[in-house]
Amino acid sequence: MTPIHRPQFQMSGVLPRLNKFWKNEGGAAAVAVGIMSPVIIGGMALGGETGYWYYTQRKLQHAADVAAHAAGVRKRAGESGVPLRTAATQVAAASGFLPVMVDADPDPAVTQPVATNLTINNPPQTGSFIGNTKTVEVVLTETKPRLLSSIFSNEAVEIKARAVVRLDGGSPACVVALSETKPKAVEVSGNTSVTLNDCSIAANSVQPDAYYMPNSTADLTADCISTVGGSSIKDPSSGLLELKVCESVQENAPPVADPYADVPEPVITGCDESDKVVSGLVETERTDPINGPIKIFCSGIEVEANTTAEFKPGLYVITGGELKVNNNATLKATGATFFFANNTIASISGSAVLDLTAPTTGMFAGLVFYGASCEDAPTECGEVFKITGNSSTTSIKGAIYLPGSTIEFLGGTNASSSCLQIIADKVTFTGNSEIEMGAACAGTGTKTVLIGEVVKLVE
C-alpha cells in the first residue's frame, strides 16, 4: 500500500509573514477611512438636514412677516376676527407656507376652513405687546419628517415663526364720509367756509371726485384730506384750500375704519310718546335691560318755537317724522343720544340753537346723534340730517354718526365746536355756512378716527 502524504502547515513560515503585515503601516489611511466613512457621511448628511431646517425656518419667517402685515392692513381698515385670519392665511400661502386646512365646523357651509398651523392674535398673547389692541400677532408652524437624524429621534421636527405688526402714527379725522361708491362723498361748495382745527377729512369712496370742491368761493382749512378714490378741485377753489400737514390731497389712500361700527342699534319696542311737540324738561319714559333709560317718539320731535327743550340723560328714539328745531327754539341736552330710525330726518333751521353734549359712558358713549345704518334695507334708508337757515350749533360736543344717511350744512349755518365728529354716508358743506370744529375730544366718550396710519413690523 502506498502511503498518503498530507501537506504540513508550517507555522514557522506563516507567523513571521502575519507579523510583518501587522506592522506594515502603508494601508493605515485606507483602514481608518473605511472605519470612519459611515460617521463622516452621516455627519455631512446631518449637517445638510440641519441646514434645510434653518432654510425652512427662514422662509417661514418671511411668510409670517408678510402675513402679519396683511392682517395689519385689514385691522387698519376696521376689520377683525375672520377677515384678519383669511388675509394672513392667503398671503402666507402665497409666500410658500403650507397651511393645514380643516373645517372649523362639521358643516363646511357654515364657516370657512381654517389653517390649524396658523395662529393669529389681536392683541398679542406673547412678547412685548401683550394686550396692545393696535398690534396683531401671527404664528406659523410647519412639521418636517426627519431623514438621517431619525437615528437619534423618531419625533418630527416642528419649525415655528412669529411676527407682530403695530399700527403707528396717523392724524385724527373729524369729518368722515363712509360711502364706498358715491360721487362727491365730501363736498365743499358755494360760499361756505370750513375750518378744521388739528384734524382732517377722510372719504372712503372710490369715485374720482370722492372729495369735491367745484369752481366757487368756498374755502377749507384742514390738516389733510384722504380719499380712497380721487379728488376734483377746480379753480379758484384750489387757491382757497389750505392743508396744514399734507402737501396735497392724499388720493388712493386706504379706507378709514368706522369707529362706531360695533355700537349696536337700539332695540325698538312700542311707543312712549305720540305727541311730537316738546318744551321744558323732557325725561326718559322707562329703562330697559338692553338700551338703558329710553323714550320712544313715534311721530317725531318738534321743539316749540321760542322755547327751550332740555332732555335729561338717556336714549331718545325717533321712529318716524322728523326732529325739527326752528323759530328760535333751543334743543339742550347733556348725556343724551338721539337715534333716528325708519326714514326719520332732521331739520335744524330758523335761528335754532343746539346745546348738546354726548354721554361719556355706556353703550352710546360719544354719540349725540345716531342714525340707522340701513344695511338690511338700503333702499329704504332716506335719513337726511339738514342744518340750515341761520341755525347755530355752537356747543355740540360729541359725534354726529349717520352711517346710512347724508348730513348737509346749508344756508347760513353757523357751527362751532372744539369737539365735533361728523361721520356719515355723505357730507355736504354748501351755501353760506360757516363751520369751525376740532378734535379736542378728551373725556367726551368719542372714539378716535385716524388717517395715515402705518403698518409697522415690530417683532
Residue, then its C-alpha position, 0 to 999 in steps of 0.5 A: m500500500t502506498p502511503i498518503h502524504r498530507p501537506q504540513f502547515q508550517m507555522s514557522g513560515v506563516l507567523p513571521r509573514l502575519n507579523k510583518f503585515w501587522k506592522n506594515e503601516g502603508g494601508a493605515a489611511a485606507v483602514a481608518v477611512g473605511i472605519m470612519s466613512p459611515v460617521i463622516i457621511g452621516g455627519m455631512a448628511l446631518g449637517g445638510e438636514t440641519g441646514y434645510w431646517y434653518y432654510t425652512q425656518r427662514k422662509l417661514q419667517h418671511a411668510a409670517d412677516v408678510a402675513a402679519h402685515a396683511a392682517g395689519v392692513r385689514k385691522r387698519a381698515g376696521e376689520s377683525g376676527v375672520p377677515l384678519r385670519t383669511a388675509a394672513t392665511q392667503v398671503a402666507a400661502a402665497s409666500g410658500f407656507l403650507p397651511v393645514m386646512v380643516d373645517a372649523d365646523p362639521d358643516p363646511a357651509v357654515t364657516q370657512p376652513v381654517a389653517t390649524n398651523l396658523t395662529i393669529n392674535n389681536p392683541p398679542q398673547t406673547g412678547s412685548f405687546i401683550g394686550n396692545t389692541k393696535t398690534v396683531e400677532v401671527v404664528l406659523t408652524e410647519t412639521k418636517p419628517r426627519l431623514l438621517s437624524s431619525i437615528f437619534s429621534n423618531e419625533a418630527v421636527e416642528i419649525k415655528a415663526r412669529a411676527v407682530v405688526r403695530l399700527d403707528g402714527g396717523s392724524p385724527a379725522c373729524v369729518v368722515a364720509l363712509s360711502e364706498t361708491k358715491p360721487k362727491a362723498v365730501e363736498v365743499s361748495g358755494n360760499t361756505s367756509v370750513t375750518l378744521n382745527d388739528c384734524s382732517i377729512a377722510a372719504n372712503s369712496v372710490q369715485p374720482d371726485a370722492y372729495y369735491m370742491p367745484n369752481s366757487t368761493a368756498d374755502l377749507t382749512a384742514d390738516c389733510i384730506s384722504t380719499v380712497g378714490g380721487s379728488s376734483i378741485k377746480d379753480p379758484s377753489s384750489g387757491l382757497l384750500e389750505l392743508k396744514v400737514c399734507e402737501s396735497v390731497q392724499e388720493n388712493a389712500p386706504p379706507v378709514a375704519d368706522p369707529y362706531a361700527d360695533v355700537p349696536e342699534p337700539v332695540i325698538t319696542g312700542c311707543d312712549e310718546s305720540d305727541k311730537v311737540v316738546s318744551g321744558l324738561v323732557e325725561t326718559e319714559r322707562t329703562d330697559p335691560i338692553n338700551g338703558p333709560i329710553k323714550i320712544f317718539c313715534s311721530g317725531i320731535e318738534v321743539e316749540a318755537n321760542t322755547t327751550a327743550e332740555f332732555k335729561p340723560g338717556l336714549y331718545v328714539i325717533t321712529g318716524g317724522e322728523l326732529k325739527v328745531n326752528n323759530n328760535a327754539t333751543l334743543k339742550a341736552t347733556g348725556a343724551t343720544f338721539f337715534f333716528a330710525n325708519n326714514t326719520i330726518a332732521s331739520i335744524s333751521g330758523s335761528a335754532v340753537l343746539d346745546l348738546t353734549a354726548p354721554t361719556t359712558g355706556m353703550f352710546a358713549g360719544l354719540v349725540f346723534y345716531g342714525a340707522s345704518c340701513e344695511d338690511a334695507p338700503t333702499e329704504c334708508g332716506e335719513v337726511f340730517k339738514i342744518t340750515g337757515n341761520s341755525s347755530t350749533t355752537s356747543i355740540k360736543g360729541a359725534i354726529y354718526l349717520p352711517g346710512s344717511t347724508i348730513e348737509f350744512l346749508g344756508g347760513t349755518n353757523a357751527s362751532s365746536s372744539c369737539l365735533q365728529i361728523i361721520a356719515d354716508k355723505v357730507t355736504f358743506t354748501g351755501n353760506s355756512e360757516i363751520e369751525m370744529g376740532a378734535a379736542c375730544a378728551g373725556t367726551g366718550t368719542k372714539t378716535v378716527l385716524i388717517g395715515e396710519v402705518v403698518k409697522l413690523v415690530e417683532 
